[in-house]
Amino acid sequence: MPDKPVVWLGSSLEDVRAFADGPRREAGYQLYRVQRGFEPDDWKPMPTVGSGVVEIRVHVGGAFRVLYVAKYSEAVYVLHAFEKKGRKTRRSDLATARRRLRALLTQRRGA
């Protein structure tokens, strides 16, 4: 099975590129695993964002998160990436991911 392409939604690519070197490399490696059809090493489902949304948890020099959807055959869609500062994920980060997921679903219905 060929690797799925990664589609970066919104500012997610710029957000990952803004991570420090270690977390950026780890996030990239985990997304590569997802492209190949494997699960990330550390993840959790995010049903509060939407069906099929998964959070990659990166613990290298801090706490970083990458939210994505890989349930579609054509691509892995990265919804949002951010550094987690507190125990709970900020509402604004969840809202950003939800908004981008809604836009993706609208686009897929129209395609």
C-alpha positions in Angstrom: 0.0 0.0 0.0 1.5 3.4 -1.0 1.9 6.1 1.6 -1.0 8.5 2.0 -0.1 12.1 1.3 -0.3 14.5 4.2 -2.6 17.5 3.6 -2.0 20.4 5.9 -5.1 22.4 6.8 -5.0 26.1 7.8 -1.7 27.1 9.5 -0.9 23.5 10.6 2.3 23.2 8.5 3.6 26.5 9.7 2.7 25.6 13.3 4.7 22.3 13.1 7.6 24.2 11.5 7.5 26.6 14.5 8.2 23.7 16.9 11.7 23.4 18.3 13.9 20.9 16.3 13.3 17.9 18.5 9.6 18.1 18.8 9.3 18.9 15.0 11.3 15.8 14.1 9.3 13.6 16.4 6.0 15.0 15.1 7.2 14.4 11.5 8.2 10.8 12.3 4.9 10.1 13.9 3.0 11.5 10.9 5.2 9.3 8.7 4.0 6.3 10.7 0.4 7.3 10.1 1.1 7.8 6.4 2.3 4.2 6.3 -0.8 2.9 8.0 0.6 2.5 11.6 -0.6 4.2 14.8 1.6 6.9 16.3 3.6 5.8 19.4 1.7 8.0 21.8 -1.8 9.1 20.8 -5.4 9.4 21.9 -8.7 9.7 20.1 -10.3 13.2 20.2 -14.1 12.6 19.8 -14.7 16.1 21.3 -13.2 17.5 18.0 -14.9 15.0 15.7 -15.3 11.4 14.5 -11.9 9.9 13.6 -9.8 12.7 15.0 -6.6 11.6 16.7 -4.1 13.5 18.8 -0.4 12.7 18.4 1.3 13.4 21.8 4.9 14.5 21.5 6.9 14.8 24.8 10.2 16.1 23.7 11.3 19.4 25.3 7.8 20.1 26.3 4.3 18.9 25.4 3.3 19.2 21.7 0.2 18.0 20.0 -0.8 17.3 16.3 -4.5 16.7 15.6 -5.2 14.8 12.4 -7.8 12.6 10.6 -6.6 9.6 8.7 -9.9 7.7 8.2 -10.2 8.8 4.5 -8.4 6.7 1.9 -7.0 9.7 -0.1 -5.0 11.5 2.6 -3.9 12.2 6.2 -5.4 15.6 7.0 -3.5 17.6 9.7 -6.1 19.8 11.4 -4.0 21.6 14.0 -0.6 21.6 15.8 0.3 23.4 19.0 2.4 23.4 22.1 0.4 22.4 25.1 1.0 24.7 28.0 -1.4 23.4 30.7 -3.0 20.2 31.9 -6.1 20.7 29.7 -6.1 21.5 26.0 -7.2 25.1 25.4 -10.7 25.7 24.1 -9.3 27.8 21.3 -7.1 24.9 20.1 -10.1 22.6 20.1 -12.2 25.2 18.3 -9.6 25.6 15.6 -9.4 21.9 15.0 -13.3 21.6 14.9 -13.5 24.6 12.5 -10.9 23.0 10.1 -12.6 19.6 10.3 -16.0 21.2 9.4 -14.4 22.9 6.4 -12.8 19.6 5.3 -16.1 17.8 5.6 -17.9 20.5 3.6 -15.2 20.3 0.9 -15.4 16.5 0.7 -19.2 16.6 0.3 -18.8 19.1 -2.6 -16.1 17.1 -4.3 
